[in-house]
Amino acid sequence: MNRSLFPSTLLILALTACTQSAVQNPTQDPNLEPAPPQKVAEQAPGESSSPETLQVASSSSSYGEPLTEVLEDEALEPAISPTTAAEPYTTVMDLESDDTSIVGAMGVSDEGAAGVAPTMDSSGLGGLIGAKGAQRDRSSSLGSRNNFSLRSSGSPPQRRQVIRSRGQAAPPAPHAPYFVNTESYTNYGVNDMTETSSDRFSTFAIDVDTASYTIARRKIQEGSLPPAAAVRVEEFINYFSYSYAPPETEAPFAVHMEAAPDPFNSGHHLFRVGVKAQEFDSSERKPVHLTFLVDVSGSMSRPDKLGLAKRSLRDLTNELEPGDTVALATYAGRVRAILDPTDVIHSSQIHAAIEDLSASGSTAMNSGIELAYRMAQSGFVSGHENRVIVLSDGDANVGPSSHQAILNTIQEYAQQGITLSTIGFGMGNYKDTMMEQLANQGDGNYYYIDSYNESKKVFGKDLAGTLQVVAKDVKLQVEFNPEAVKSYRLIGYENRDIADRDFRNDAVDAGEIGTGHTVTALYDLVLNDASNQDLATVRVRNKKPGPDSPAVEWMTAFHLDELHRDLQDASSDFRIAVTAATFAEVLRGSAYAADIQWAELSELASKSQRPGSAADDELLSLIQRAASLSGPRGATAER
């Protein structure tokens, strides 16, 4: 059997052992190439086993033949030796991680049944799930390098040479190749309560991304809960539409505030800050010049990846207007300029270029981004919207593709007026952190497309706001009155935090907002016994689109008299935002949601639904589905 071994990160999970009688007279799978017998690796006399030298065993043979295969991490030379049958397997996993979460899973492809699927994140490799009868052994604390053992019950091995297959090799299910899930997410932690007596200011960059919600939706609909690190509360909240009124003055925004008691936490209140951007008629939209950069590496060769990306691009092209231009570039093992900037009046030429896209090879993302920017520069028009749109699973594995190198390139071009948005596709090897940070540095938006319906939403209903920017480097600062507010916590936005002193530092980058977009943030408050006071003052600072625009600032206040006495007195928009935020808090295991039961959350979602809102109906169904997947909740977290 052909095997893929990963020198820096070994993740080898054992199959269930079979007795000889279970595999008598098997039929050889014609697609299986049996490994030839080789000499057994022997330990030299007097040699001691060092924990620094990892040896992992893996099984490979013709069906029905007893075997043992030992693999040296350095030499990677297999060796085969007969052993007794029907003994349990043992597997040692040696995993490397950093601040970015690792989701590792060994299972089978879509055609086969699911296998063992451990899930790990940067808070610890918690929940090694699916190894029946096995126990987890943590052999070192979490750090830049971790050694973990997953072993069968009984005596531990005497050395780091581990025999994995004992007995006869069982045949795999036909058409069920094993895969390793290499998705990665970053856990940014959870904001804590802050005493206003020590810090009354809360400052952050706006965020209109929604990818986290659609990633979680896909996971839940496919029968599993999302990794906690994949859940960003603000993207759950901002996935939903809210009926905020647009500004009535020359201001680019209108700020809408509302507060009511927290339905799950007695003595706490929830304070919402909603921002609505100016709305422009489509006739006022400036021309857009888009450069599509499409990942056509082998990892994209699935209908829910490149197939859905091509369909999305066709729909986006159909939404554009004469005077708009489209360019197309691809990257895999090499990069190609497929289509120079072309006016959409030549839509048949654009569609033909999109249709010809096919996937193969490895992924040189950095080179692809550099090519896309050169093409965008060739069609650059000052005063218009000039944007690169990357469609990928974020998996960059060839070329000078260090994370920071790519981010630095993108930031430089954003300062020149060429923004960048990212559109994510697929699962299994998805790199959420890469895709989110590319868009953040590029002053663009980050979406994840899990279905054609989501594609129609992003490239149809929401397209105007995505393409027509009304303000950039938008920062919000909320100043809480210490006489009215004892403590506060911003729910979400952990990776959008800005130092209070940098609110008026216009060299510090922040988010952008498009025409008609809304941005919503929720705060958890503990109030003082005060009356006739302002609860908070909200300031919004931004620049107009284009390079070298000066910043302007807007301010509005919220008075205690405006506080609702009961949650049911609050608007349905407010209650849906609370529901979405609480759902995200529960999914990510926030200590502040540890006591909330699924039934309570489901009841809030049901009572908060807005008439005719398919998104609200879906939210309720996702909560109910997540409840069935997770089982009863207990107060397991600690604040």
C-alpha positions as CSV (number, residue, x, y, z in Angstrom):
1,M,0.0,0.0,0.0
2,N,1.3,3.4,-0.8
3,R,1.7,5.7,2.2
4,S,2.2,9.4,2.8
5,L,4.4,10.2,5.8
6,F,4.7,13.7,7.1
7,P,8.2,14.3,8.5
8,S,7.4,17.4,10.6
9,T,4.0,16.4,11.9
10,L,3.1,12.8,12.3
11,L,-0.5,11.9,12.9
12,I,-1.0,8.2,12.6
13,L,-4.2,6.7,14.1
14,A,-4.7,2.9,14.4
15,L,-7.4,0.8,12.7
16,T,-9.3,-1.7,14.8
17,A,-7.4,-5.0,15.0
18,C,-8.9,-8.1,13.5
19,T,-8.4,-11.8,14.3
20,Q,-7.2,-14.3,11.8
21,S,-10.7,-15.8,11.3
22,A,-12.1,-12.4,10.3
23,V,-9.9,-12.2,7.2
24,Q,-9.6,-15.8,6.0
25,N,-9.5,-16.2,2.2
26,P,-9.8,-12.5,1.5
27,T,-10.1,-11.1,-2.0
28,Q,-7.2,-8.8,-3.0
29,D,-8.3,-5.3,-3.9
30,P,-6.8,-4.6,-7.4
31,N,-6.2,-1.0,-6.4
32,L,-4.0,-2.0,-3.4
33,E,-0.2,-2.2,-3.9
34,P,1.2,-4.5,-1.2
35,A,4.5,-3.4,0.4
36,P,7.3,-5.8,-0.1
37,P,8.8,-7.5,3.0
38,Q,11.9,-5.8,4.4
39,K,14.3,-6.5,7.1
40,V,13.1,-5.8,10.6
41,A,14.6,-2.8,12.2
42,E,16.6,-3.9,15.3
43,Q,17.7,-2.1,18.4
44,A,21.5,-2.2,18.9
45,P,22.6,-3.9,22.1
46,G,22.7,-1.5,25.0
47,E,20.7,1.2,23.0
48,S,18.3,3.2,25.1
49,S,15.1,4.6,23.7
50,S,15.1,8.4,23.7
51,P,11.9,10.4,23.7
52,E,13.5,12.6,21.1
53,T,13.6,9.8,18.6
54,L,10.0,8.9,17.7
55,Q,9.3,5.5,16.1
56,V,5.9,4.8,14.9
57,A,4.5,1.6,13.6
58,S,2.1,1.3,10.8
59,S,0.5,-1.7,9.1
60,S,1.0,-2.7,5.4
61,S,0.6,-6.1,3.8
62,S,-1.4,-8.4,1.6
63,Y,-4.6,-9.4,3.3
64,G,-4.5,-12.2,5.7
65,E,-0.7,-12.0,6.4
66,P,0.5,-11.4,9.9
67,L,2.9,-8.5,10.0
68,T,4.6,-5.8,12.1
69,E,5.9,-2.6,10.5
70,V,8.2,-0.3,12.3
71,L,8.9,3.2,10.9
72,E,11.9,5.3,12.0
73,D,11.2,9.0,12.0
74,E,14.6,9.8,10.5
75,A,15.2,7.0,8.0
76,L,11.5,6.3,7.3
77,E,12.3,2.7,6.4
78,P,9.6,0.1,6.9
79,A,10.3,-3.3,8.3
80,I,8.1,-6.3,8.6
81,S,8.1,-9.1,11.1
82,P,5.4,-11.7,12.1
83,T,3.8,-11.4,15.5
84,T,0.9,-13.0,17.4
85,A,-2.6,-12.2,16.3
86,A,-5.6,-10.4,17.8
87,E,-3.6,-8.0,20.1
88,P,-4.6,-4.4,20.4
89,Y,-3.0,-1.7,18.4
90,T,-0.9,1.1,19.9
91,T,-0.3,4.4,18.3
92,V,2.0,7.3,19.3
93,M,1.2,10.7,18.0
94,D,3.8,13.5,17.9
95,L,2.2,16.8,17.0
96,E,3.6,20.2,16.4
97,S,1.4,23.2,17.1
98,D,1.7,26.9,17.7
99,D,-1.0,29.6,18.4
100,T,-2.9,28.4,15.4
101,S,-5.3,25.5,16.2
102,I,-4.8,22.2,14.5
103,V,-7.8,20.0,13.6
104,G,-6.5,16.6,12.9
105,A,-8.6,13.7,11.8
106,M,-7.9,10.4,10.1
107,G,-11.0,9.0,8.5
108,V,-12.2,8.0,5.1
109,S,-13.3,9.9,2.1
110,D,-16.9,10.9,1.4
111,E,-17.5,7.4,-0.1
112,G,-16.6,5.6,3.1
113,A,-17.6,5.7,6.7
114,A,-16.1,8.2,9.2
115,G,-13.1,7.1,11.2
116,V,-11.3,8.3,14.3
117,A,-11.4,12.1,14.4
118,P,-9.6,13.9,17.2
119,T,-10.0,17.6,17.3
120,M,-7.3,19.9,18.8
121,D,-7.0,23.6,19.3
122,S,-4.5,26.0,20.8
123,S,-6.1,25.9,24.2
124,G,-5.0,22.2,24.5
125,L,-5.4,19.0,22.6
126,G,-8.7,18.4,24.2
127,G,-11.2,15.7,23.2
128,L,-9.3,13.0,21.4
129,I,-12.5,11.3,20.3
130,G,-13.3,8.0,18.7
131,A,-10.5,5.7,20.0
132,K,-12.6,3.0,21.6
133,G,-11.1,1.6,24.8
134,A,-8.2,4.0,24.7
135,Q,-6.9,6.5,27.1
136,R,-5.1,9.8,26.5
137,D,-1.6,10.3,28.0
138,R,-0.3,13.9,28.1
139,S,3.5,13.5,28.2
140,S,4.3,17.2,28.0
141,S,2.6,20.6,28.6
142,L,1.3,22.5,25.6
143,G,4.0,24.5,23.9
144,S,5.7,24.9,20.6
145,R,6.2,21.1,20.5
146,N,3.9,18.5,22.1
147,N,4.2,14.8,22.5
148,F,1.0,12.9,23.2
149,S,0.4,9.1,23.4
150,L,-2.9,7.4,22.6
151,R,-2.4,3.9,23.9
152,S,-4.5,0.8,24.6
153,S,-5.3,-0.2,28.1
154,G,-2.7,-2.1,30.0
155,S,1.1,-1.8,30.4
156,P,2.7,1.2,28.6
157,P,5.4,0.4,26.0
158,Q,8.9,0.1,27.4
159,R,10.5,2.2,24.7
160,R,9.5,4.7,22.0
161,Q,9.5,2.0,19.3
162,V,5.8,1.2,19.1
163,I,4.3,-1.8,17.4
164,R,1.1,-0.8,15.7
165,S,-0.2,-3.9,13.9
166,R,-0.3,-7.2,15.6
167,G,-2.0,-10.0,13.9
168,Q,-3.3,-10.0,10.3
169,A,-4.0,-6.9,8.3
170,A,-7.7,-6.3,7.7
171,P,-8.7,-5.1,4.2
172,P,-9.9,-1.5,3.9
173,A,-13.4,-0.8,2.7
174,P,-13.4,-0.6,-1.1
175,H,-13.1,3.0,-2.5
176,A,-12.4,4.4,1.0
177,P,-9.0,6.0,1.0
178,Y,-7.8,7.5,4.3
179,F,-7.3,11.2,4.6
180,V,-5.8,13.6,7.2
181,N,-7.9,16.6,8.2
182,T,-5.5,19.6,8.3
183,E,-8.0,22.4,8.8
184,S,-6.5,25.2,10.9
185,Y,-8.1,28.0,13.0
186,T,-6.8,30.4,15.5
187,N,-8.2,30.7,19.0
188,Y,-8.2,34.3,20.0
189,G,-9.6,33.7,23.5
190,V,-12.6,35.3,25.2
191,N,-12.8,38.9,26.4
192,D,-13.1,39.3,30.2
193,M,-15.1,41.7,32.3
194,T,-13.3,45.0,32.8
195,E,-13.9,47.4,35.7
196,T,-14.7,50.9,34.5
197,S,-12.8,52.3,37.5
198,S,-9.6,51.0,35.8
199,D,-10.5,51.3,32.1
200,R,-13.7,52.9,30.9
201,F,-12.8,52.8,27.2
202,S,-13.5,49.9,24.7
203,T,-11.9,50.3,21.3
204,F,-12.1,48.0,18.3
205,A,-12.1,47.9,14.5
206,I,-15.4,47.1,12.7
207,D,-15.8,43.7,11.1
208,V,-18.5,42.8,8.5
209,D,-17.1,39.4,7.8
210,T,-19.4,36.4,8.0
211,A,-17.2,33.3,7.3
212,S,-17.2,31.9,10.8
213,Y,-21.0,31.5,10.8
214,T,-21.1,29.7,7.4
215,I,-18.3,27.4,8.4
216,A,-20.1,26.5,11.6
217,R,-23.4,26.0,9.7
218,R,-21.7,23.6,7.3
219,K,-20.2,21.6,10.1
220,I,-23.5,21.3,12.0
221,Q,-25.5,20.4,9.0
222,E,-23.0,17.7,8.1
223,G,-23.3,16.2,11.6
224,S,-20.5,17.7,13.8
225,L,-19.9,20.7,16.0
226,P,-17.4,23.2,14.8
227,P,-14.0,23.5,16.5
228,A,-14.2,26.2,19.2
229,A,-11.5,28.1,17.6
230,A,-13.5,28.4,14.4
231,V,-16.2,30.4,16.2
232,R,-16.0,34.2,16.1
233,V,-19.0,35.8,17.8
234,E,-19.0,39.0,15.8
235,E,-19.3,37.1,12.6
236,F,-22.3,35.2,13.9
237,I,-24.0,38.5,14.9
238,N,-23.1,40.2,11.6
239,Y,-24.3,37.4,9.4
240,F,-27.9,38.6,10.1
241,S,-29.6,41.6,8.6
242,Y,-30.9,44.3,10.9
243,S,-33.4,47.1,10.0
244,Y,-31.3,50.0,11.2
245,A,-32.3,53.3,9.6
246,P,-29.6,54.9,7.4
247,P,-28.1,58.3,8.3
248,E,-30.2,61.4,7.7
249,T,-27.3,63.8,7.6
250,E,-24.0,64.0,5.7
251,A,-22.5,61.5,8.2
252,P,-21.5,58.2,6.6
253,F,-23.2,56.3,9.4
254,A,-26.1,56.2,11.7
255,V,-25.5,54.7,15.2
256,H,-28.4,52.7,16.8
257,M,-28.1,51.7,20.5
258,E,-30.4,49.5,22.6
259,A,-30.1,47.8,26.0
260,A,-32.1,45.2,28.0
261,P,-31.6,42.7,30.8
262,D,-29.5,39.6,30.0
263,P,-32.0,36.7,29.8
264,F,-29.4,34.2,31.0
265,N,-27.5,36.1,33.6
266,S,-29.4,37.8,36.5
267,G,-28.0,41.2,37.4
268,H,-26.4,41.7,33.9
269,H,-27.6,43.8,31.0
270,L,-26.8,43.6,27.3
271,F,-26.0,46.8,25.4
272,R,-26.1,46.8,21.6
273,V,-24.2,49.2,19.3
274,G,-25.4,49.1,15.7
275,V,-23.9,51.0,12.8
276,K,-25.7,51.5,9.5
277,A,-23.7,52.9,6.5
278,Q,-25.1,55.2,3.9
279,E,-27.1,53.7,1.1
280,F,-26.4,54.6,-2.5
281,D,-28.6,53.9,-5.5
282,S,-27.0,51.5,-8.0
283,S,-26.9,54.4,-10.6
284,E,-24.4,56.1,-8.2
285,R,-22.1,53.2,-8.0
286,K,-18.6,53.9,-9.3
287,P,-17.1,51.4,-11.8
288,V,-15.3,48.4,-10.3
289,H,-12.2,46.7,-11.6
290,L,-11.9,43.2,-10.3
291,T,-9.0,40.7,-10.6
292,F,-10.1,37.2,-9.7
293,L,-7.2,35.1,-8.3
294,V,-8.4,31.4,-8.4
295,D,-6.6,28.6,-6.6
296,V,-6.5,25.7,-9.1
297,S,-4.2,23.4,-7.0
298,G,-5.0,19.8,-6.5
299,S,-6.6,20.5,-3.2
300,M,-9.4,22.5,-5.0
301,S,-10.5,19.6,-7.2
302,R,-13.9,19.0,-5.7
303,P,-17.4,20.2,-6.7
304,D,-17.7,22.1,-3.5
305,K,-14.4,23.9,-4.1
306,L,-13.4,24.8,-7.7
307,G,-16.8,23.8,-9.1
308,L,-18.7,26.1,-6.7
309,A,-16.0,28.8,-7.2
310,K,-16.6,28.8,-11.0
311,R,-20.3,29.0,-10.5
312,S,-19.9,31.9,-8.1
313,L,-17.7,33.8,-10.6
314,R,-20.2,33.4,-13.4
315,D,-22.9,34.8,-11.2
316,L,-20.8,37.7,-10.0
317,T,-19.9,38.6,-13.6
318,N,-23.5,38.6,-14.5
319,E,-24.2,41.2,-11.7
320,L,-21.6,43.7,-13.1
321,E,-22.4,46.6,-15.4
322,P,-20.8,48.0,-18.5
323,G,-17.7,49.9,-17.6
324,D,-16.8,47.3,-14.9
325,T,-13.8,45.1,-15.8
326,V,-12.7,41.6,-14.9
327,A,-9.3,40.0,-15.0
328,L,-8.5,36.4,-14.2
329,A,-5.4,34.7,-12.9
330,T,-4.7,31.3,-11.4
331,Y,-2.1,29.7,-9.2
332,A,-1.1,26.1,-8.4
333,G,2.5,24.8,-8.9
334,R,2.9,27.8,-11.3
335,V,0.9,31.0,-11.9
336,R,-0.9,32.0,-15.1
337,A,-2.6,35.2,-16.3
338,I,-5.7,33.8,-17.9
339,L,-7.6,36.9,-18.9
340,D,-6.4,40.5,-19.0
341,P,-8.7,43.3,-17.7
342,T,-11.8,42.9,-19.9
343,D,-15.0,45.0,-19.9
344,V,-18.1,43.0,-18.9
345,I,-19.7,43.8,-22.2
346,H,-17.5,41.0,-23.4
347,S,-19.1,38.6,-20.9
348,S,-18.9,35.5,-23.2
349,Q,-15.1,35.9,-23.2
350,I,-15.1,36.1,-19.4
351,H,-17.4,33.1,-19.0
352,A,-15.2,31.0,-21.4
353,A,-12.1,31.8,-19.3
354,I,-13.9,30.8,-16.1
355,E,-15.2,27.6,-17.7
356,D,-11.7,26.5,-18.7
357,L,-10.5,26.5,-15.1
358,S,-9.3,23.0,-13.8
359,A,-7.4,21.9,-10.7
360,S,-4.1,20.2,-10.4
361,G,-0.7,20.6,-8.8
362,S,0.5,22.3,-5.6
363,T,-0.1,25.8,-4.2
364,A,2.1,28.8,-4.7
365,M,-0.2,31.4,-3.2
366,N,2.4,34.2,-2.8
367,S,3.4,34.1,-6.4
368,G,-0.2,34.1,-7.4
369,I,-1.0,37.2,-5.3
370,E,1.9,39.1,-6.8
371,L,0.7,38.3,-10.3
372,A,-2.9,39.3,-9.5
373,Y,-1.7,42.7,-8.1
374,R,0.4,43.3,-11.3
375,M,-2.7,42.6,-13.3
376,A,-4.8,44.9,-11.1
377,Q,-2.3,47.7,-11.5
378,S,-2.5,47.4,-15.2
379,G,-6.2,48.1,-15.1
380,F,-6.1,50.5,-12.2
381,V,-8.3,53.6,-12.4
382,S,-8.0,56.3,-9.7
383,G,-11.3,57.0,-8.0
384,H,-12.9,53.7,-8.9
385,E,-13.0,50.5,-6.8
386,N,-9.9,48.4,-7.7
387,R,-10.0,45.0,-6.0
388,V,-8.4,41.6,-6.0
389,I,-10.7,38.7,-5.0
390,V,-9.0,35.5,-3.9
391,L,-11.0,32.2,-4.2
392,S,-9.2,29.4,-2.3
393,D,-9.2,26.9,0.5
394,G,-6.2,28.9,1.9
395,D,-3.8,26.0,1.7
396,A,-0.4,27.5,0.6
397,N,2.4,24.9,0.4
398,V,4.8,25.8,-2.3
399,G,7.0,28.9,-2.9
400,P,7.9,31.9,-0.6
401,S,4.5,31.7,1.0
402,S,5.2,32.5,4.6
403,H,2.2,34.0,6.3
404,Q,3.8,37.3,7.1
405,A,5.4,37.8,3.7
406,I,2.0,37.5,2.0
407,L,0.4,39.8,4.6
408,N,3.1,42.5,4.1
409,T,2.6,42.4,0.3
410,I,-1.2,42.8,0.6
411,Q,-0.9,45.7,3.1
412,E,1.4,47.6,0.8
413,Y,-1.0,47.4,-2.1
414,A,-4.0,48.3,0.0
415,Q,-2.3,51.5,0.9
416,Q,-2.0,52.2,-2.9
417,G,-5.8,51.8,-3.3
418,I,-6.0,48.1,-4.4
419,T,-8.0,46.2,-1.8
420,L,-8.3,42.5,-1.4
421,S,-11.2,40.2,-0.4
422,T,-11.2,36.5,0.2
423,I,-13.8,33.8,-0.6
424,G,-13.3,30.5,1.1
425,F,-14.4,27.1,-0.2
426,G,-14.3,23.4,1.0
427,M,-13.4,21.5,4.1
428,G,-10.7,19.0,5.2
429,N,-7.7,21.2,4.6
430,Y,-9.3,24.6,5.0
431,K,-7.0,27.4,6.4
432,D,-9.4,29.9,8.0
433,T,-6.7,32.0,9.7
434,M,-4.9,32.6,6.4
435,M,-8.1,33.6,4.6
436,E,-9.3,35.9,7.4
437,Q,-6.0,37.7,7.8
438,L,-5.5,38.2,4.0
439,A,-8.8,40.1,3.9
440,N,-8.0,42.0,7.1
441,Q,-4.7,43.3,5.7
442,G,-6.2,43.9,2.3
443,D,-9.0,46.2,3.7
444,G,-11.5,43.8,2.2
445,N,-14.2,41.3,3.2
446,Y,-14.0,37.6,4.1
447,Y,-16.7,35.2,3.2
448,Y,-17.0,31.4,3.2
449,I,-19.2,29.8,0.6
450,D,-20.8,26.5,1.9
451,S,-23.5,26.3,-0.7
452,Y,-24.9,27.8,-3.9
453,N,-27.5,29.6,-1.9
454,E,-24.7,31.4,0.1
455,S,-23.0,32.2,-3.2
456,K,-26.1,33.9,-4.5
457,K,-26.4,35.9,-1.2
458,V,-22.7,37.1,-1.3
459,F,-22.5,37.7,-5.1
460,G,-26.1,38.9,-5.5
461,K,-28.0,40.4,-2.6
462,D,-24.9,41.6,-0.8
463,L,-22.8,42.5,-3.8
464,A,-23.4,46.3,-3.8
465,G,-22.2,46.6,-0.3
466,T,-19.2,44.5,-1.0
467,L,-18.1,46.5,-4.0
468,Q,-19.0,50.1,-3.1
469,V,-17.0,51.2,-0.1
470,V,-18.3,54.3,1.8
471,A,-15.7,54.4,4.6
472,K,-12.3,52.8,5.4
473,D,-10.3,52.4,8.6
474,V,-13.5,52.5,10.7
475,K,-12.9,52.3,14.4
476,L,-15.5,52.3,17.2
477,Q,-14.8,53.5,20.8
478,V,-17.3,53.1,23.5
479,E,-16.8,55.2,26.7
480,F,-18.7,53.9,29.6
481,N,-19.8,56.2,32.4
482,P,-18.3,54.8,35.7
483,E,-21.2,56.2,37.7
484,A,-23.6,54.1,35.6
485,V,-21.6,51.1,34.6
486,K,-19.6,49.0,37.1
487,S,-18.0,46.6,34.6
488,Y,-18.3,45.6,30.9
489,R,-17.3,43.0,28.4
490,L,-17.2,43.2,24.6
491,I,-18.7,39.9,23.3
492,G,-16.5,38.9,20.4
493,Y,-14.1,41.1,18.3
494,E,-11.1,39.6,20.2
495,N,-8.9,39.8,17.1
496,R,-10.2,43.3,16.2
497,D,-9.1,44.9,19.4
498,I,-7.3,48.3,19.2
499,A,-5.4,50.0,22.0
500,D,-7.5,52.9,23.3
501,R,-4.6,55.3,22.7
502,D,-4.7,54.3,18.9
503,F,-8.3,55.4,18.4
504,R,-7.0,58.7,16.9
505,N,-3.8,57.2,15.5
506,D,-4.7,57.2,11.9
507,A,-1.7,55.1,10.9
508,V,-3.4,52.2,12.6
509,D,-5.3,50.1,10.1
510,A,-9.0,49.2,10.8
511,G,-12.0,47.8,8.8
512,E,-14.0,49.1,5.9
513,I,-17.7,49.3,5.4
514,G,-19.7,49.2,2.1
515,T,-22.9,50.9,1.1
516,G,-25.9,49.8,3.2
517,H,-23.8,47.5,5.4
518,T,-24.6,47.1,9.1
519,V,-22.2,46.3,11.9
520,T,-23.3,45.2,15.3
521,A,-21.5,44.7,18.6
522,L,-22.9,43.5,22.0
523,Y,-21.6,44.3,25.4
524,D,-22.3,42.5,28.7
525,L,-22.8,45.1,31.5
526,V,-23.0,45.2,35.2
527,L,-24.7,48.5,36.2
528,N,-24.4,50.7,39.3
529,D,-27.4,52.0,41.1
530,A,-27.5,55.3,39.3
531,S,-30.2,57.4,37.5
532,N,-30.4,60.3,35.2
533,Q,-27.0,59.5,33.7
534,D,-25.6,58.7,30.3
535,L,-24.7,55.0,30.2
536,A,-22.2,55.3,27.4
537,T,-20.9,57.5,24.6
538,V,-20.1,56.0,21.2
539,R,-17.5,57.5,18.9
540,V,-17.0,56.4,15.3
541,R,-13.8,57.4,13.4
542,N,-13.2,56.8,9.7
543,K,-11.6,57.9,6.5
544,K,-13.2,58.3,3.1
545,P,-12.2,55.8,0.4
546,G,-9.0,56.5,-1.5
547,P,-5.5,57.1,-0.5
548,D,-4.4,60.0,1.9
549,S,-8.0,60.8,3.0
550,P,-8.2,62.6,6.3
551,A,-10.1,61.0,9.2
552,V,-13.3,62.3,10.7
553,E,-15.1,61.5,13.9
554,W,-18.7,61.2,15.0
555,M,-20.2,60.9,18.5
556,T,-23.5,59.9,20.1
557,A,-24.7,59.0,23.6
558,F,-27.1,56.5,25.2
559,H,-29.0,57.5,28.3
560,L,-30.1,55.2,31.1
561,D,-33.7,56.3,30.5
562,E,-33.6,54.4,27.2
563,L,-32.8,51.1,29.0
564,H,-35.5,48.4,28.5
565,R,-36.9,46.9,31.7
566,D,-37.6,43.5,30.1
567,L,-36.0,41.7,27.2
568,Q,-39.4,41.3,25.6
569,D,-39.7,45.0,25.3
570,A,-36.6,45.1,23.1
571,S,-36.8,45.0,19.3
572,S,-36.7,41.6,17.5
573,D,-33.5,42.8,15.9
574,F,-31.9,43.1,19.3
575,R,-33.2,39.7,20.4
576,I,-31.9,37.9,17.3
577,A,-28.5,39.5,17.8
578,V,-28.5,38.2,21.4
579,T,-29.5,34.8,20.2
580,A,-26.8,34.6,17.6
581,A,-24.1,35.9,20.0
582,T,-25.2,33.4,22.7
583,F,-25.2,30.5,20.2
584,A,-21.6,31.4,19.3
585,E,-20.6,31.7,23.0
586,V,-22.0,28.2,23.7
587,L,-20.3,26.7,20.6
588,R,-16.9,28.1,21.5
589,G,-17.1,27.0,25.1
590,S,-17.1,30.5,26.7
591,A,-17.1,30.4,30.5
592,Y,-19.7,33.1,30.4
593,A,-22.2,30.7,28.7
594,A,-21.3,27.6,30.8
595,D,-24.7,27.5,32.6
596,I,-26.9,28.1,29.5
597,Q,-28.9,25.1,28.5
598,W,-29.8,24.3,24.9
599,A,-33.5,24.4,25.6
600,E,-33.3,27.9,27.0
601,L,-31.4,29.1,23.9
602,S,-33.8,27.4,21.6
603,E,-36.7,29.1,23.3
604,L,-35.1,32.5,22.9
605,A,-34.5,31.8,19.2
606,S,-38.1,30.8,18.8
607,K,-39.5,33.8,20.5
608,S,-37.2,36.2,18.7
609,Q,-37.9,35.1,15.1
610,R,-38.8,37.9,12.7
611,P,-41.7,37.2,10.3
612,G,-40.6,35.9,7.0
613,S,-36.9,35.7,7.9
614,A,-35.5,32.5,6.5
615,A,-32.2,33.3,8.2
616,D,-33.9,33.3,11.6
617,D,-35.7,30.0,10.9
618,E,-32.3,28.5,10.0
619,L,-30.7,29.8,13.2
620,L,-33.3,28.0,15.2
621,S,-32.8,24.8,13.3
622,L,-29.0,25.0,13.8
623,I,-29.4,25.5,17.5
624,Q,-31.7,22.5,17.7
625,R,-29.3,20.4,15.6
626,A,-26.3,21.5,17.7
627,A,-28.2,20.5,20.8
628,S,-28.8,17.0,19.5
629,L,-25.1,16.7,18.5
630,S,-23.7,17.8,21.8
631,G,-26.1,16.3,24.3
632,P,-27.0,17.9,27.7
633,R,-24.9,20.8,28.9
634,G,-23.3,21.2,32.3
635,A,-21.5,24.0,34.0
636,T,-18.1,22.7,33.1
637,A,-16.2,25.9,32.4
638,E,-14.7,28.2,34.9
639,R,-14.7,32.0,34.7
